[in-house]
């Protein structure tokens, strides 16, 4: 089922659900028990609110051992912003969502989006250099997409890539796992190597795309992972309409080509 804006607006309309999102914004990857402890209500009541947030795509849950962890998914908020806010503003500040969460282990960020397309077309959009630059800040990807091979992401003609890494798992057209090393600046380089997993699942006439960016250092800079909502919004727009996002944030690096 494709998640619509009506579900997002309904989920955001309730103050308790907004509070749950604020708590995940402050510390991502929390259990139901942890979230319940912060509210004067039963665990069942909190679970019902989380279910509404998950149905709207605002929260994504993943199991780690016996625990079920809940993560804030900024993609629907990014889509809502692009449709209802960006057209009335001159510039959206990408650093508004400065997600520096304190976790006991290395940080993990989860992003989810539904796109009306096929797994094959979605895989092509992720791996084809010409299509990739349409939504990834004008940057093209280069790789032979074999397990163990390298890949680079950068602007044509640039003297060095923006991102480089290794393809760890290549299961066309369902799953791609890569290491990622950001090279676009000294601060980004200091973050070291992390991991990005692309998971594609057919859902009726659409695909659910989940991007998991993990093995980030505790307290990693949001510049390394904060661009995913904008990238995935651009990917959805391109595949469903054939058009590029024209919000200032989506085009901010195009002029550097």
C-alpha positions as CSV (number, residue, x, y, z in Angstrom):
1,X,0.0,0.0,0.0
2,X,1.4,3.4,-1.0
3,X,1.7,5.7,2.0
4,X,-0.2,9.0,1.3
5,X,0.0,12.4,2.8
6,X,-3.4,12.0,4.6
7,X,-1.8,9.3,6.8
8,X,1.1,11.6,7.6
9,X,-1.1,14.5,8.5
10,X,-3.3,12.2,10.7
11,X,-0.3,10.9,12.5
12,X,1.1,14.4,13.1
13,X,-2.2,15.8,14.3
14,X,-2.0,14.0,17.7
15,X,0.3,15.6,20.4
16,X,1.2,12.3,21.9
17,X,2.5,11.0,18.5
18,X,4.4,14.2,18.0
19,X,6.0,13.7,21.4
20,X,7.0,10.2,20.4
21,X,8.7,11.6,17.3
22,X,10.5,14.2,19.4
23,X,11.8,11.4,21.7
24,X,13.1,9.4,18.7
25,X,14.6,12.6,17.3
26,X,16.4,13.1,20.6
27,X,17.5,9.4,20.8
28,X,16.8,7.1,17.9
29,X,16.4,3.3,18.1
30,X,14.3,3.0,21.3
31,X,12.2,0.1,22.5
32,X,8.5,0.2,23.3
33,X,9.4,-0.1,27.0
34,X,11.7,2.9,26.8
35,X,9.2,5.0,25.1
36,X,6.4,4.0,27.4
37,X,8.5,5.0,30.5
38,X,8.3,8.6,29.2
39,X,4.5,8.7,29.1
40,X,1.7,8.4,31.7
41,X,-0.1,5.7,29.7
42,X,-0.1,2.0,29.2
43,X,2.3,0.1,26.9
44,X,-0.7,-0.9,24.8
45,X,-1.7,2.7,24.3
46,X,1.9,3.7,23.2
47,X,2.0,0.7,20.9
48,X,-1.2,1.9,19.2
49,X,0.3,5.3,18.6
50,X,3.5,3.8,17.2
51,X,1.4,1.6,14.9
52,X,-0.2,4.8,13.4
53,X,3.2,6.4,13.0
54,X,4.5,3.2,11.3
55,X,1.5,3.1,9.0
56,X,2.3,6.7,8.0
57,X,6.0,5.8,7.4
58,X,7.2,8.2,10.1
59,X,8.6,5.4,12.3
60,X,10.4,2.3,11.1
61,X,10.9,-0.7,13.4
62,X,13.6,-3.3,13.2
63,X,14.5,-6.3,15.5
64,X,17.9,-6.6,17.1
65,X,18.0,-9.9,18.9
66,X,15.0,-10.0,21.2
67,X,14.5,-6.2,21.1
68,X,12.3,-4.3,18.7
69,X,13.8,-0.9,18.1
70,X,11.9,2.1,16.7
71,X,13.6,4.6,14.4
72,X,12.5,8.1,13.2
73,X,12.0,8.1,9.4
74,X,12.4,11.6,8.0
75,X,11.5,10.8,4.4
76,X,7.7,11.5,4.7
77,X,8.4,14.8,6.5
78,X,10.8,15.6,3.6
79,X,8.1,14.8,1.1
80,X,5.6,16.9,3.0
81,X,8.0,19.8,3.1
82,X,8.7,19.6,-0.6
83,X,5.0,19.7,-1.4
84,X,3.7,22.2,1.1
85,X,6.5,24.3,2.4
86,X,9.5,24.6,0.0
87,X,7.4,26.3,-2.7
88,X,6.8,29.2,-0.2
89,X,10.3,29.5,1.1
90,X,13.5,30.7,-0.5
91,X,15.8,28.1,1.0
92,X,15.5,25.0,3.2
93,X,18.3,24.6,5.7
94,X,19.4,21.0,5.5
95,X,21.0,21.2,8.9
96,X,17.6,21.9,10.5
97,X,17.3,18.2,11.4
98,X,20.7,17.9,13.2
99,X,20.4,14.3,14.2
100,X,23.2,13.7,16.7
101,X,21.7,10.8,18.8
102,X,23.6,9.2,21.7
103,X,23.4,5.4,21.4
104,X,25.2,2.8,23.4
105,X,26.6,1.2,20.2
106,X,27.6,2.7,16.8
107,X,24.8,4.7,15.3
108,X,22.2,3.2,12.9
109,X,19.8,5.3,10.8
110,X,16.9,3.8,8.9
111,X,15.0,5.5,6.1
112,X,11.9,4.1,4.3
113,X,9.9,5.2,1.2
114,X,7.3,3.7,-1.1
115,X,7.8,4.2,-4.8
116,X,5.4,3.2,-7.6
117,X,7.8,1.3,-9.8
118,X,9.3,-2.3,-10.2
119,X,12.3,-3.7,-8.4
120,X,14.2,-3.8,-11.7
121,X,13.6,-0.2,-12.5
122,X,14.4,0.8,-8.9
123,X,17.7,-1.2,-9.0
124,X,18.6,0.5,-12.3
125,X,18.0,3.9,-10.8
126,X,20.3,3.1,-7.9
127,X,23.1,1.7,-10.1
128,X,22.9,3.6,-13.4
129,X,25.2,6.7,-13.4
130,X,23.0,8.8,-15.7
131,X,19.9,8.2,-13.6
132,X,21.7,8.5,-10.2
133,X,22.9,12.0,-10.9
134,X,19.3,13.1,-11.5
135,X,18.5,12.8,-7.8
136,X,21.8,12.4,-5.9
137,X,22.9,16.1,-6.0
138,X,24.1,15.7,-9.6
139,X,26.6,13.0,-8.7
140,X,27.1,9.9,-10.9
141,X,28.0,6.5,-9.6
142,X,30.7,4.2,-11.2
143,X,31.1,0.5,-10.5
144,X,31.0,-2.9,-12.2
145,X,28.6,-4.0,-9.4
146,X,30.5,-7.2,-8.6
147,X,30.8,-8.4,-5.0
148,X,34.1,-7.1,-3.6
149,X,34.5,-4.4,-6.3
150,X,34.8,-0.7,-5.6
151,X,32.4,2.1,-6.4
152,X,32.8,5.9,-6.6
153,X,30.2,8.7,-6.5
154,X,31.2,12.1,-7.8
155,X,30.6,14.9,-10.2
156,X,31.9,14.5,-13.8
157,X,35.3,16.2,-14.2
158,X,36.0,16.5,-10.5
159,X,39.5,15.7,-9.4
160,X,38.3,13.4,-6.6
161,X,35.1,11.4,-5.8
162,X,32.6,12.6,-3.2
163,X,32.1,9.1,-1.9
164,X,34.0,5.8,-2.3
165,X,33.5,2.3,-1.0
166,X,33.2,-1.4,-1.6
167,X,30.3,-3.5,-2.7
168,X,29.8,-6.1,0.0
169,X,26.5,-7.8,-1.1
170,X,25.0,-7.5,-4.6
171,X,21.7,-9.3,-5.0
172,X,20.0,-7.8,-8.0
173,X,17.3,-6.5,-7.8
174,X,16.6,-6.9,-4.1
175,X,19.6,-6.0,-1.9
176,X,22.8,-4.0,-2.1
177,X,25.2,-3.6,0.8
178,X,28.2,-1.2,0.5
179,X,30.8,0.4,2.7
180,X,30.8,4.2,2.5
181,X,33.6,6.7,3.0
182,X,32.7,10.4,2.6
183,X,35.4,12.5,0.9
184,X,33.7,15.8,0.2
185,X,35.5,17.6,3.1
186,X,37.8,17.3,6.0
187,X,35.1,16.9,8.6
188,X,33.3,14.2,6.5
189,X,36.6,12.3,6.0
190,X,37.2,12.2,9.8
191,X,33.9,10.2,10.2
192,X,35.7,7.2,8.6
193,X,34.0,4.2,7.0
194,X,30.3,3.4,7.5
195,X,27.9,1.0,5.8
196,X,24.8,1.5,3.6
197,X,22.2,-1.2,2.8
198,X,19.6,-0.8,0.1
199,X,16.6,-3.2,0.6
200,X,13.9,-3.5,-2.1
201,X,10.6,-5.2,-1.5
202,X,7.7,-5.5,-4.0
203,X,4.4,-4.3,-2.4
204,X,1.5,-4.6,-4.8
205,X,2.3,-2.3,-7.7
206,X,5.0,-0.4,-5.8
207,X,8.3,-1.0,-4.0
208,X,9.2,-0.4,-0.4
209,X,12.8,0.9,-0.4
210,X,14.6,0.8,3.0
211,X,18.0,2.4,3.3
212,X,19.9,1.5,6.4
213,X,23.0,3.6,7.2
214,X,24.8,2.0,10.1
215,X,28.3,1.4,11.5
216,X,28.4,5.2,12.1
217,X,30.5,6.3,15.0
218,X,28.7,7.4,18.1
219,X,27.8,11.1,17.7
220,X,28.6,11.1,13.9
221,X,28.1,14.3,12.1
222,X,24.7,14.6,10.5
223,X,26.3,15.8,7.2
224,X,27.2,12.1,6.5
225,X,23.7,10.7,6.8
226,X,21.4,13.8,6.8
227,X,21.0,14.0,3.0
228,X,19.1,10.7,2.7
229,X,15.6,12.1,3.0
230,X,16.3,14.5,0.1
231,X,18.0,11.9,-2.0
232,X,15.1,9.4,-1.6
233,X,12.5,12.1,-2.3
234,X,14.3,12.9,-5.5
235,X,14.5,9.2,-6.4
236,X,10.8,8.8,-5.9
237,X,10.0,11.9,-7.9
238,X,12.2,10.8,-10.8
239,X,10.8,7.3,-11.0
240,X,7.2,8.3,-10.7
241,X,7.2,11.5,-12.8
242,X,10.4,11.6,-14.9
243,X,11.1,15.0,-13.4
244,X,13.8,16.2,-11.1
245,X,13.1,17.9,-7.7
246,X,13.6,21.6,-8.0
247,X,13.7,22.6,-4.4
248,X,16.8,24.6,-3.4
249,X,18.1,21.8,-1.2
250,X,17.9,19.3,-4.1
251,X,19.7,21.6,-6.5
252,X,22.3,23.1,-4.1
253,X,25.2,21.0,-5.5
254,X,24.1,21.0,-9.2
255,X,25.9,24.3,-9.8
256,X,29.2,22.7,-8.8
257,X,29.1,20.3,-11.9
